Amino acid sequence: MEITYTYDTAGVDWAQLKGDLTADDFDNGRTPDELRRSFENSAVVVFARLGERVIGKARALSDGVCNAYVVDVWTHSDYRRRGIATRMMNLLADRLPGQHIY
């Protein structure tokens, strides 16, 4: 199965994602609903998916002019060191033209 990348929250199973984050010791205590809201309120998001399952995520907060801050970068431990996070970072940067990315 091929890894695909999406720019919206449609179809994300937030409870499953929360469980995967917890299992990977990457959970910061947000409920599935808080996790969803944090992504929905971001300027740009990207998800790496294997089928319907999210195996990577990243998001950026932005002033829409010159500064953006990347947060919540995660790749499932079973899929690390394959360039997934690098690809997500590049995809975020493509959607933030002219901005300094921190």
C-alpha positions, -999 to 999 in steps of 0.1 A, spaced: 0 0 0 13 35 -9 16 63 16 -6 93 6 -5 129 19 -36 150 26 -41 186 36 -73 184 55 -88 167 85 -116 149 66 -117 112 75 -92 113 104 -101 88 131 -91 110 160 -96 83 186 -73 60 167 -47 87 162 -48 95 200 -43 58 207 -13 56 183 2 88 198 -2 73 233 14 40 222 43 59 206 48 79 238 40 111 219 7 120 236 5 154 252 -28 148 270 -52 162 245 -85 144 241 -94 132 206 -117 162 203 -90 187 214 -66 171 190 -91 175 162 -97 212 171 -60 220 173 -56 207 137 -88 224 124 -76 257 139 -41 256 122 -31 275 91 -18 244 73 -20 207 81 -6 176 65 -13 139 72 6 109 60 -18 80 55 -15 44 48 -50 35 36 -73 52 61 -48 51 90 -28 82 98 9 73 102 22 109 103 10 144 110 23 179 111 8 214 113 18 250 111 5 281 129 9 313 108 3 350 109 -4 347 72 22 372 63 58 364 72 60 339 101 49 303 106 56 279 134 56 241 128 43 220 156 30 184 162 54 167 138 51 129 143 56 98 124 45 64 137 75 45 151 69 16 126 74 40 97 103 63 108 135 69 89 117 66 55 115 103 47 79 108 58 85 137 82 108 153 56 81 151 30 55 165 54 78 194 62 83 201 25 46 200 18 39 224 47 66 248 34 51 247 -1 18 260 14 36 288 32 53 307 4 74 337 15 71 329 52 99 323 77 92 289 91 103 281 126 
